[in-house]
Amino acid sequence: MCELLDRVLNTGVVATGDIVISVAGIDLIYLNLQLLLTSVETARASKLNMSPSPGARTETRQEVL
């Protein structure tokens, strides 16, 4: 198990999928899912863009003094 996890983090894994929720043959919700599993070191070596997409929701914390 540890060897498998090491291999996945060193090489990376990409999984994609689509989910459609429909009622009576009418599509109500469509989800396009994309998952990237890799180590930060591997991502930086591959020069992957790890910033969120323009439409993604991000939360920022502001420290109150």
C-alpha positions as CSV (number, residue, x, y, z in Angstrom):
1,M,0.0,0.0,0.0
2,C,2.8,2.4,0.9
3,E,4.6,1.6,-2.4
4,L,1.4,2.4,-4.4
5,L,0.9,5.7,-2.6
6,D,4.5,6.6,-3.3
7,R,4.1,5.8,-7.0
8,V,0.9,7.8,-7.3
9,L,2.4,10.9,-5.6
10,N,5.6,10.7,-7.7
11,T,3.8,10.3,-11.0
12,G,0.4,11.8,-10.4
13,V,-3.1,10.6,-11.2
14,V,-5.8,12.4,-13.2
15,A,-9.5,11.4,-12.9
16,T,-12.3,13.0,-14.8
17,G,-16.0,12.4,-14.9
18,D,-19.4,13.8,-15.6
19,I,-22.6,13.6,-13.5
20,V,-26.0,14.5,-14.9
21,I,-29.0,14.7,-12.7
22,S,-32.3,14.6,-14.7
23,V,-35.9,14.2,-14.0
24,A,-38.4,12.9,-16.6
25,G,-35.7,13.0,-19.3
26,I,-34.9,16.7,-18.6
27,D,-31.3,17.4,-17.5
28,L,-31.4,19.6,-14.3
29,I,-27.8,19.6,-13.1
30,Y,-24.6,18.8,-15.0
31,L,-21.3,18.5,-13.1
32,N,-18.0,18.2,-14.8
33,L,-15.4,16.8,-12.3
34,Q,-11.7,16.9,-12.6
35,L,-9.3,15.5,-10.0
36,L,-5.5,15.7,-9.9
37,L,-3.7,13.8,-7.2
38,T,0.0,14.4,-7.0
39,S,2.6,15.7,-4.6
40,V,3.5,19.4,-4.5
41,E,7.0,18.6,-5.5
42,T,5.9,16.7,-8.6
43,A,3.5,19.5,-9.5
44,R,6.2,22.1,-9.3
45,A,8.6,20.0,-11.3
46,S,6.0,19.6,-14.0
47,K,5.2,23.3,-13.8
48,L,1.5,22.7,-13.3
49,N,-0.7,25.7,-12.7
50,M,-2.2,25.1,-9.3
51,S,-4.1,28.4,-9.0
52,P,-7.9,28.2,-8.9
53,S,-9.8,28.7,-12.1
54,P,-11.5,32.1,-12.6
55,G,-14.9,30.9,-11.8
56,A,-13.9,28.9,-8.7
57,R,-15.0,30.0,-5.3
58,T,-12.1,30.8,-3.0
59,E,-12.1,31.8,0.6
60,T,-9.6,34.2,2.1
61,R,-8.9,34.8,5.7
62,Q,-8.3,38.3,7.0
63,E,-6.6,38.7,10.3
64,V,-8.2,41.2,12.6
65,L,-5.8,43.1,14.9
